[in-house]
Amino acid sequence: MKIPTKIRYGLRFLLDVAQHGDQGVVTLREASRRQDISQKYLWQVVAPLKSAGLITSERGKDGGFRLARDPGDVTIRDVYTAIEGDCALVGCLSGPETCPRHEHCEVRDVWDEISQGLGDLMNGITLKIILERERKRRTAQGPDYNI
C-alpha cells in the first residue's frame, strides 16, 4: 500500500504549522520553502485540511495558518480522511453495492480486518508524537543534525 503524495505533504504541512505556530501564523510561502513543496501544490492540500477543521486561516497582510486543535489531538487518520476520505483498503468495505460478490466474498473480512488495524494504528499516532520522536532523534544526532 502506498500513501498518496497529498497525504504525505498534508502531514508535513501540519507538522510545520505545529512546529512554528508558537511564533504566530504560518504562511504558505514559509511552509513551502521549509518543506520544499510548491505553493501551488500546497494549496491543494490546505483546502481539505481547512474544511476538515484541522487548521484555521487568518486573511490579510499578516495572515497565515494555525492548527485548529492541539497537536496531541490530530492523528494521522485525521489527515488521511481529510484529504482522501475513507481509508478502507478496498471499495466494497465502504460501499458493498460496488461489488456483486460482496455477500459471498471469501476475503472481504480479511480486507476489513486489515483496514481496521491500519485505521487503529493511524489513530494512535498524533502530530505531537511525531514531533517528540523527531526531537529525540535530533538530540541523539547531536548539535550539527539538520532536518
C-alpha positions, -999 to +999 in steps of 0.1 A: +000+000+000+013+034-009+004+066+009-006+093-017+016+124-020-012+147-009-014+129+024+024+129+029+025+166+021-005+174+042+011+157+072+044+176+065+024+209+063+006+202+096+039+193+113+054+226+100+025+246+114+027+227+147+065+234+150+063+271+140+029+280+152+042+293+185+058+322+165+024+332+151+006+321+120+025+301+094+023+314+058+020+291+029+052+307+015+072+298+047+059+263+049+065+258+011+101+269+015+109+249+046+092+217+033+104+221-003+068+218-017+054+241-043+029+267-030+006+257-058+006+220-047+002+230-010-030+250-018-045+217-030-036+202+004-046+231+026-082+233+014-093+199+026-074+203+059-092+236+065-126+220+055-120+192+080-113+217+108-076+207+112-064+243+105-077+278+106-067+307+084-062+343+090-065+366+060-047+397+052-011+410+051-002+392+083-023+362+076-015+325+076-025+292+092-028+278+127-037+244+140-073+243+150-066+216+176-038+207+199-010+186+182-018+158+206-054+157+192-045+155+155-039+119+142-025+106+110-060+092+104-075+127+107-051+138+080-058+108+058-096+111+060-095+149+055-076+145+022-086+111+008-118+103+026-125+068+039-094+047+045-109+014+036-084-007+016-110-019-009-141-002-022-165-029-011-159-021+025-173+014+023-198+007-005-208-030-007-230-022-037-199-016-057-191-053-058-216-080-069-197-106-048-198-087-015-222-112+001-202-142-009-166-129-009-141-151+008-116-123+015-138-093+024-135-099+061-097-101+057-096-067+040-119-053+066-096-066+094-065-052+078-083-018+072-094-017+108-059-025+121-044+002+099-070+027+110-063+019+146-026+024+141-032+057+123-055+068+152-027+061+177-001+084+161-005+122+166+014+152+154+027+156+190+041+120+190+058+126+156+074+159+168+086+143+201+102+115+181+120+140+159+132+160+189+147+128+204+163+119+171+178+154+168+191+152+204+207+118+197+223+130+165+240+160+182+240+197+176+250+195+139+220+175+129+197+192+103+164+181+090 
